[in-house]
Amino acid sequence: MWCNNCCLCFPVRGGGMWLAGLNILTNAIGGVLLFLWGSYFFSSTMALLFGGFSAIQAVTAGIAFLGMCNWSYMMTRMFVYIQWLVAFLATARIGVMAFQLESHKAHISAECWGAVNDKGYSPQGTAAAFYCNTPIDTFIMIFIAGLVVDYALNLYMYFVVWRFYVRMRLYPFQKGVAMTYEHGLYEI
């Protein structure tokens, strides 16, 4: 038997909008932090790439939020068809970021404990010094755990928006009368 509300912790529309808002906020903040401080952990090109991908995730979450806010079939459909590719790339991003952090462990430690970076100053005393107070292995584990939590939130948001999309497609939502989806969508 098909379970219509399996794995839903919140109402479909309200919970999906809340989750999309949370994902917009976390991915936008993560993208800004990667743009600002990513060069301490990765090469400049990789930091821009990772920050840009966080911005893409924030934009797709914004599409989901607007689609559910407006009961928009087209926006939720666009999100459902785009997000599976973004989720696949997010899986690869977690692996690449973990590998990059592990391989740049000595560079990050040198940046923290007295080495002078390419701008001519040590990061001690700057806003990026927050990671210098934790051991590097612990910092990498916290960073990767944060990426995995972000990935799980994005996958759950995809599931909730997909349920909302299927519910809009299968059940007419206008005028409360029994009609096909096409009539319900294009009825004035």
Residue pairs with C-beta under 8 A, 6 or more apart in sequence:
5 12
5 163
7 159
8 15
8 160
8 163
9 15
10 16
10 18
10 19
10 160
12 160
12 163
12 164
12 167
13 68
13 164
15 160
16 64
16 68
16 157
16 160
16 161
16 163
16 164
17 65
17 68
17 69
19 153
19 156
19 157
19 160
20 61
20 62
20 64
20 65
20 68
20 157
20 161
21 61
21 65
22 153
23 57
23 58
23 61
23 150
23 153
23 154
23 157
24 58
24 61
24 62
24 65
26 150
26 153
27 54
27 55
27 57
27 58
27 61
27 150
28 54
28 55
28 58
30 51
30 54
30 150
31 51
31 52
31 53
31 54
31 55
31 57
31 58
32 51
33 51
34 47
34 50
34 51
34 54
35 47
35 48
35 51
36 127
36 128
37 127
37 128
38 44
38 46
38 47
38 48
38 50
38 51
39 47
40 108
40 111
40 117
40 123
40 128
40 131
41 47
41 100
41 101
41 104
41 108
42 50
42 97
42 100
42 101
42 104
43 100
46 96
46 100
50 93
50 97
53 89
53 90
53 93
56 86
57 86
57 90
57 150
57 154
60 79
60 82
60 83
60 86
61 154
61 157
63 75
63 78
63 79
63 82
64 75
64 76
64 79
64 83
64 157
64 161
66 72
66 75
67 74
67 75
67 76
67 78
67 79
67 161
68 76
68 161
68 164
71 168
71 173
73 165
73 168
73 169
73 185
76 161
76 164
76 165
76 168
77 165
79 158
79 161
79 165
80 158
80 161
80 162
80 165
83 154
83 158
83 161
84 158
86 154
87 151
87 154
87 155
87 158
90 150
90 151
90 154
91 151
93 147
94 144
94 147
94 148
94 151
97 143
97 144
97 147
98 140
98 144
98 147
101 108
101 140
101 143
101 144
102 140
105 136
105 137
105 140
108 131
108 136
108 139
109 136
111 117
111 122
111 123
112 123
112 124
112 129
112 131
112 132
112 136
113 132
114 122
114 124
115 122
116 122
117 123
123 129
123 132
124 132
131 139
134 142
169 181
170 181
172 178
172 179
172 180
172 181
172 183
172 184
173 184
174 184
174 185
174 187
175 184
175 187
179 187
